[in-house]
Amino acid sequence: MGVLRKTEMVLLLSAATLGCTLLSGCTMTYVQRAETAYDEGRYLEVAEQLAKREADMPNTSSAQRARYGVYRGLALLRLGDYEGAERWLSYARGLDQQLNDDQRTKLDAGVAQLTELRGVDDVARAQR
């Protein structure tokens, strides 16, 4: 009987998850999809998809805008677009009170890496 109950529970949770996914209120936002893609290393996809949604930003919450800035900036950083990365990471920094601890940590790490990379680029240019 105990095994049957566990099986029933797993099926119930699976059905609830599927039902939630099918409802519009439970679908992933484009920023959540970008976050997942970023975590999977699909940086070009993140940058392209978020760029397509830039016009939607004024209609979103400050928390969503902050996350947008983090993941667009981080993706651009990974792709070597330091100017674009600086723009979006700075944007996110202005809204960082809206980020959770993990997102803030990623933002801080991205800003630190960008600062280091920009310094290396400045030194390389000066040596030419």
PyMOL CGO cylinders between C-alpha atoms (Angstrom):
from pymol import cmd
from pymol.cgo import CYLINDER

trace = [
    CYLINDER, 0.00, 0.00, 0.00, 2.89, 2.39, 0.81, 0.3, 1, 1, 1, 1, 1, 1,
    CYLINDER, 2.89, 2.39, 0.81, 4.39, 1.96, -2.67, 0.3, 1, 1, 1, 1, 1, 1,
    CYLINDER, 4.39, 1.96, -2.67, 1.03, 2.57, -4.27, 0.3, 1, 1, 1, 1, 1, 1,
    CYLINDER, 1.03, 2.57, -4.27, 0.66, 5.82, -2.34, 0.3, 1, 1, 1, 1, 1, 1,
    CYLINDER, 0.66, 5.82, -2.34, 4.12, 6.98, -3.46, 0.3, 1, 1, 1, 1, 1, 1,
    CYLINDER, 4.12, 6.98, -3.46, 3.27, 6.13, -7.05, 0.3, 1, 1, 1, 1, 1, 1,
    CYLINDER, 3.27, 6.13, -7.05, -0.04, 7.96, -6.78, 0.3, 1, 1, 1, 1, 1, 1,
    CYLINDER, -0.04, 7.96, -6.78, 1.77, 10.97, -5.31, 0.3, 1, 1, 1, 1, 1, 1,
    CYLINDER, 1.77, 10.97, -5.31, 4.32, 11.03, -8.14, 0.3, 1, 1, 1, 1, 1, 1,
    CYLINDER, 4.32, 11.03, -8.14, 1.53, 10.81, -10.72, 0.3, 1, 1, 1, 1, 1, 1,
    CYLINDER, 1.53, 10.81, -10.72, -0.45, 13.54, -8.97, 0.3, 1, 1, 1, 1, 1, 1,
    CYLINDER, -0.45, 13.54, -8.97, 2.57, 15.85, -8.85, 0.3, 1, 1, 1, 1, 1, 1,
    CYLINDER, 2.57, 15.85, -8.85, 3.36, 15.13, -12.50, 0.3, 1, 1, 1, 1, 1, 1,
    CYLINDER, 3.36, 15.13, -12.50, -0.21, 15.92, -13.51, 0.3, 1, 1, 1, 1, 1, 1,
    CYLINDER, -0.21, 15.92, -13.51, -0.17, 19.12, -11.45, 0.3, 1, 1, 1, 1, 1, 1,
    CYLINDER, -0.17, 19.12, -11.45, 3.10, 20.20, -13.07, 0.3, 1, 1, 1, 1, 1, 1,
    CYLINDER, 3.10, 20.20, -13.07, 1.77, 19.47, -16.54, 0.3, 1, 1, 1, 1, 1, 1,
    CYLINDER, 1.77, 19.47, -16.54, -1.47, 21.29, -15.77, 0.3, 1, 1, 1, 1, 1, 1,
    CYLINDER, -1.47, 21.29, -15.77, 0.41, 24.30, -14.45, 0.3, 1, 1, 1, 1, 1, 1,
    CYLINDER, 0.41, 24.30, -14.45, 2.63, 24.37, -17.53, 0.3, 1, 1, 1, 1, 1, 1,
    CYLINDER, 2.63, 24.37, -17.53, -0.41, 24.38, -19.79, 0.3, 1, 1, 1, 1, 1, 1,
    CYLINDER, -0.41, 24.38, -19.79, -2.03, 27.29, -17.98, 0.3, 1, 1, 1, 1, 1, 1,
    CYLINDER, -2.03, 27.29, -17.98, -0.94, 30.75, -19.09, 0.3, 1, 1, 1, 1, 1, 1,
    CYLINDER, -0.94, 30.75, -19.09, -0.20, 31.85, -15.53, 0.3, 1, 1, 1, 1, 1, 1,
    CYLINDER, -0.20, 31.85, -15.53, 2.43, 29.16, -15.13, 0.3, 1, 1, 1, 1, 1, 1,
    CYLINDER, 2.43, 29.16, -15.13, 4.36, 29.51, -18.37, 0.3, 1, 1, 1, 1, 1, 1,
    CYLINDER, 4.36, 29.51, -18.37, 7.94, 30.67, -18.27, 0.3, 1, 1, 1, 1, 1, 1,
    CYLINDER, 7.94, 30.67, -18.27, 8.54, 34.30, -19.12, 0.3, 1, 1, 1, 1, 1, 1,
    CYLINDER, 8.54, 34.30, -19.12, 11.04, 35.15, -21.81, 0.3, 1, 1, 1, 1, 1, 1,
    CYLINDER, 11.04, 35.15, -21.81, 13.45, 36.24, -19.08, 0.3, 1, 1, 1, 1, 1, 1,
    CYLINDER, 13.45, 36.24, -19.08, 13.09, 32.88, -17.32, 0.3, 1, 1, 1, 1, 1, 1,
    CYLINDER, 13.09, 32.88, -17.32, 13.76, 31.11, -20.63, 0.3, 1, 1, 1, 1, 1, 1,
    CYLINDER, 13.76, 31.11, -20.63, 16.83, 33.33, -21.12, 0.3, 1, 1, 1, 1, 1, 1,
    CYLINDER, 16.83, 33.33, -21.12, 18.05, 32.50, -17.62, 0.3, 1, 1, 1, 1, 1, 1,
    CYLINDER, 18.05, 32.50, -17.62, 17.72, 28.78, -18.35, 0.3, 1, 1, 1, 1, 1, 1,
    CYLINDER, 17.72, 28.78, -18.35, 19.47, 29.15, -21.71, 0.3, 1, 1, 1, 1, 1, 1,
    CYLINDER, 19.47, 29.15, -21.71, 22.26, 31.16, -20.08, 0.3, 1, 1, 1, 1, 1, 1,
    CYLINDER, 22.26, 31.16, -20.08, 22.76, 28.51, -17.40, 0.3, 1, 1, 1, 1, 1, 1,
    CYLINDER, 22.76, 28.51, -17.40, 22.99, 25.92, -20.21, 0.3, 1, 1, 1, 1, 1, 1,
    CYLINDER, 22.99, 25.92, -20.21, 25.67, 27.96, -22.00, 0.3, 1, 1, 1, 1, 1, 1,
    CYLINDER, 25.67, 27.96, -22.00, 23.52, 29.11, -24.93, 0.3, 1, 1, 1, 1, 1, 1,
    CYLINDER, 23.52, 29.11, -24.93, 24.79, 32.71, -24.82, 0.3, 1, 1, 1, 1, 1, 1,
    CYLINDER, 24.79, 32.71, -24.82, 24.06, 33.69, -28.42, 0.3, 1, 1, 1, 1, 1, 1,
    CYLINDER, 24.06, 33.69, -28.42, 20.47, 32.50, -28.06, 0.3, 1, 1, 1, 1, 1, 1,
    CYLINDER, 20.47, 32.50, -28.06, 20.09, 34.56, -24.87, 0.3, 1, 1, 1, 1, 1, 1,
    CYLINDER, 20.09, 34.56, -24.87, 21.48, 37.71, -26.47, 0.3, 1, 1, 1, 1, 1, 1,
    CYLINDER, 21.48, 37.71, -26.47, 19.33, 37.35, -29.59, 0.3, 1, 1, 1, 1, 1, 1,
    CYLINDER, 19.33, 37.35, -29.59, 16.09, 36.50, -27.78, 0.3, 1, 1, 1, 1, 1, 1,
    CYLINDER, 16.09, 36.50, -27.78, 16.42, 39.30, -25.22, 0.3, 1, 1, 1, 1, 1, 1,
    CYLINDER, 16.42, 39.30, -25.22, 17.35, 41.82, -27.93, 0.3, 1, 1, 1, 1, 1, 1,
    CYLINDER, 17.35, 41.82, -27.93, 14.10, 40.96, -29.71, 0.3, 1, 1, 1, 1, 1, 1,
    CYLINDER, 14.10, 40.96, -29.71, 12.16, 41.76, -26.51, 0.3, 1, 1, 1, 1, 1, 1,
    CYLINDER, 12.16, 41.76, -26.51, 13.87, 45.04, -25.63, 0.3, 1, 1, 1, 1, 1, 1,
    CYLINDER, 13.87, 45.04, -25.63, 10.83, 47.07, -26.71, 0.3, 1, 1, 1, 1, 1, 1,
    CYLINDER, 10.83, 47.07, -26.71, 8.71, 45.17, -24.15, 0.3, 1, 1, 1, 1, 1, 1,
    CYLINDER, 8.71, 45.17, -24.15, 10.84, 46.31, -21.23, 0.3, 1, 1, 1, 1, 1, 1,
    CYLINDER, 10.84, 46.31, -21.23, 8.85, 49.45, -20.27, 0.3, 1, 1, 1, 1, 1, 1,
    CYLINDER, 8.85, 49.45, -20.27, 5.79, 47.24, -19.74, 0.3, 1, 1, 1, 1, 1, 1,
    CYLINDER, 5.79, 47.24, -19.74, 7.48, 44.86, -17.29, 0.3, 1, 1, 1, 1, 1, 1,
    CYLINDER, 7.48, 44.86, -17.29, 8.14, 44.96, -13.56, 0.3, 1, 1, 1, 1, 1, 1,
    CYLINDER, 8.14, 44.96, -13.56, 11.38, 46.38, -12.22, 0.3, 1, 1, 1, 1, 1, 1,
    CYLINDER, 11.38, 46.38, -12.22, 12.34, 42.86, -11.08, 0.3, 1, 1, 1, 1, 1, 1,
    CYLINDER, 12.34, 42.86, -11.08, 11.88, 41.55, -14.62, 0.3, 1, 1, 1, 1, 1, 1,
    CYLINDER, 11.88, 41.55, -14.62, 13.87, 44.47, -16.05, 0.3, 1, 1, 1, 1, 1, 1,
    CYLINDER, 13.87, 44.47, -16.05, 16.69, 43.83, -13.57, 0.3, 1, 1, 1, 1, 1, 1,
    CYLINDER, 16.69, 43.83, -13.57, 16.88, 40.15, -14.54, 0.3, 1, 1, 1, 1, 1, 1,
    CYLINDER, 16.88, 40.15, -14.54, 16.71, 41.09, -18.23, 0.3, 1, 1, 1, 1, 1, 1,
    CYLINDER, 16.71, 41.09, -18.23, 19.74, 43.36, -17.75, 0.3, 1, 1, 1, 1, 1, 1,
    CYLINDER, 19.74, 43.36, -17.75, 21.69, 40.71, -15.86, 0.3, 1, 1, 1, 1, 1, 1,
    CYLINDER, 21.69, 40.71, -15.86, 21.22, 37.96, -18.43, 0.3, 1, 1, 1, 1, 1, 1,
    CYLINDER, 21.22, 37.96, -18.43, 21.58, 40.14, -21.52, 0.3, 1, 1, 1, 1, 1, 1,
    CYLINDER, 21.58, 40.14, -21.52, 24.73, 41.69, -20.05, 0.3, 1, 1, 1, 1, 1, 1,
    CYLINDER, 24.73, 41.69, -20.05, 26.21, 38.36, -19.03, 0.3, 1, 1, 1, 1, 1, 1,
    CYLINDER, 26.21, 38.36, -19.03, 25.47, 36.80, -22.41, 0.3, 1, 1, 1, 1, 1, 1,
    CYLINDER, 25.47, 36.80, -22.41, 27.09, 39.72, -24.23, 0.3, 1, 1, 1, 1, 1, 1,
    CYLINDER, 27.09, 39.72, -24.23, 30.09, 39.48, -21.92, 0.3, 1, 1, 1, 1, 1, 1,
    CYLINDER, 30.09, 39.48, -21.92, 30.51, 35.78, -22.80, 0.3, 1, 1, 1, 1, 1, 1,
    CYLINDER, 30.51, 35.78, -22.80, 30.23, 36.68, -26.49, 0.3, 1, 1, 1, 1, 1, 1,
    CYLINDER, 30.23, 36.68, -26.49, 32.95, 39.35, -26.22, 0.3, 1, 1, 1, 1, 1, 1,
    CYLINDER, 32.95, 39.35, -26.22, 30.69, 42.40, -26.68, 0.3, 1, 1, 1, 1, 1, 1,
    CYLINDER, 30.69, 42.40, -26.68, 32.11, 44.37, -23.77, 0.3, 1, 1, 1, 1, 1, 1,
    CYLINDER, 32.11, 44.37, -23.77, 30.33, 47.61, -24.63, 0.3, 1, 1, 1, 1, 1, 1,
    CYLINDER, 30.33, 47.61, -24.63, 26.96, 45.91, -24.75, 0.3, 1, 1, 1, 1, 1, 1,
    CYLINDER, 26.96, 45.91, -24.75, 27.76, 43.96, -21.59, 0.3, 1, 1, 1, 1, 1, 1,
    CYLINDER, 27.76, 43.96, -21.59, 28.71, 47.14, -19.77, 0.3, 1, 1, 1, 1, 1, 1,
    CYLINDER, 28.71, 47.14, -19.77, 25.47, 48.83, -20.82, 0.3, 1, 1, 1, 1, 1, 1,
    CYLINDER, 25.47, 48.83, -20.82, 23.22, 46.03, -19.59, 0.3, 1, 1, 1, 1, 1, 1,
    CYLINDER, 23.22, 46.03, -19.59, 25.17, 45.12, -16.47, 0.3, 1, 1, 1, 1, 1, 1,
    CYLINDER, 25.17, 45.12, -16.47, 25.15, 48.80, -15.46, 0.3, 1, 1, 1, 1, 1, 1,
    CYLINDER, 25.15, 48.80, -15.46, 21.42, 48.89, -16.12, 0.3, 1, 1, 1, 1, 1, 1,
    CYLINDER, 21.42, 48.89, -16.12, 20.91, 45.84, -13.90, 0.3, 1, 1, 1, 1, 1, 1,
    CYLINDER, 20.91, 45.84, -13.90, 23.18, 47.32, -11.23, 0.3, 1, 1, 1, 1, 1, 1,
    CYLINDER, 23.18, 47.32, -11.23, 20.74, 50.24, -10.98, 0.3, 1, 1, 1, 1, 1, 1,
    CYLINDER, 20.74, 50.24, -10.98, 17.95, 47.78, -10.18, 0.3, 1, 1, 1, 1, 1, 1,
    CYLINDER, 17.95, 47.78, -10.18, 19.94, 45.25, -8.16, 0.3, 1, 1, 1, 1, 1, 1,
    CYLINDER, 19.94, 45.25, -8.16, 17.66, 45.53, -5.13, 0.3, 1, 1, 1, 1, 1, 1,
    CYLINDER, 17.66, 45.53, -5.13, 15.13, 43.64, -7.25, 0.3, 1, 1, 1, 1, 1, 1,
    CYLINDER, 15.13, 43.64, -7.25, 17.44, 40.64, -7.72, 0.3, 1, 1, 1, 1, 1, 1,
    CYLINDER, 17.44, 40.64, -7.72, 17.68, 37.55, -5.57, 0.3, 1, 1, 1, 1, 1, 1,
    CYLINDER, 17.68, 37.55, -5.57, 21.01, 36.57, -4.03, 0.3, 1, 1, 1, 1, 1, 1,
    CYLINDER, 21.01, 36.57, -4.03, 21.97, 34.23, -6.88, 0.3, 1, 1, 1, 1, 1, 1,
    CYLINDER, 21.97, 34.23, -6.88, 21.21, 36.83, -9.54, 0.3, 1, 1, 1, 1, 1, 1,
    CYLINDER, 21.21, 36.83, -9.54, 23.08, 39.53, -7.60, 0.3, 1, 1, 1, 1, 1, 1,
    CYLINDER, 23.08, 39.53, -7.60, 26.08, 37.19, -7.27, 0.3, 1, 1, 1, 1, 1, 1,
    CYLINDER, 26.08, 37.19, -7.27, 26.06, 36.59, -11.02, 0.3, 1, 1, 1, 1, 1, 1,
    CYLINDER, 26.06, 36.59, -11.02, 25.79, 40.33, -11.65, 0.3, 1, 1, 1, 1, 1, 1,
    CYLINDER, 25.79, 40.33, -11.65, 28.70, 41.10, -9.32, 0.3, 1, 1, 1, 1, 1, 1,
    CYLINDER, 28.70, 41.10, -9.32, 30.84, 38.38, -10.91, 0.3, 1, 1, 1, 1, 1, 1,
    CYLINDER, 30.84, 38.38, -10.91, 30.02, 39.67, -14.39, 0.3, 1, 1, 1, 1, 1, 1,
    CYLINDER, 30.02, 39.67, -14.39, 30.89, 43.26, -13.45, 0.3, 1, 1, 1, 1, 1, 1,
    CYLINDER, 30.89, 43.26, -13.45, 34.18, 42.11, -11.89, 0.3, 1, 1, 1, 1, 1, 1,
    CYLINDER, 34.18, 42.11, -11.89, 35.06, 40.04, -14.96, 0.3, 1, 1, 1, 1, 1, 1,
    CYLINDER, 35.06, 40.04, -14.96, 34.16, 42.90, -17.30, 0.3, 1, 1, 1, 1, 1, 1,
    CYLINDER, 34.16, 42.90, -17.30, 36.29, 45.32, -15.29, 0.3, 1, 1, 1, 1, 1, 1,
    CYLINDER, 36.29, 45.32, -15.29, 39.22, 42.91, -15.47, 0.3, 1, 1, 1, 1, 1, 1,
    CYLINDER, 39.22, 42.91, -15.47, 38.77, 42.28, -19.20, 0.3, 1, 1, 1, 1, 1, 1,
    CYLINDER, 38.77, 42.28, -19.20, 38.37, 45.97, -20.00, 0.3, 1, 1, 1, 1, 1, 1,
    CYLINDER, 38.37, 45.97, -20.00, 41.57, 46.68, -18.06, 0.3, 1, 1, 1, 1, 1, 1,
    CYLINDER, 41.57, 46.68, -18.06, 43.42, 44.01, -20.03, 0.3, 1, 1, 1, 1, 1, 1,
    CYLINDER, 43.42, 44.01, -20.03, 42.10, 45.48, -23.30, 0.3, 1, 1, 1, 1, 1, 1,
    CYLINDER, 42.10, 45.48, -23.30, 43.21, 48.98, -22.26, 0.3, 1, 1, 1, 1, 1, 1,
    CYLINDER, 43.21, 48.98, -22.26, 46.72, 47.70, -21.47, 0.3, 1, 1, 1, 1, 1, 1,
    CYLINDER, 46.72, 47.70, -21.47, 46.89, 45.83, -24.79, 0.3, 1, 1, 1, 1, 1, 1,
    CYLINDER, 46.89, 45.83, -24.79, 45.84, 48.95, -26.72, 0.3, 1, 1, 1, 1, 1, 1,
    CYLINDER, 45.84, 48.95, -26.72, 48.38, 51.09, -24.88, 0.3, 1, 1, 1, 1, 1, 1,
    CYLINDER, 48.38, 51.09, -24.88, 51.16, 48.67, -25.79, 0.3, 1, 1, 1, 1, 1, 1,
    CYLINDER, 51.16, 48.67, -25.79, 50.43, 48.86, -29.54, 0.3, 1, 1, 1, 1, 1, 1,
]
cmd.load_cgo(trace, "trace")
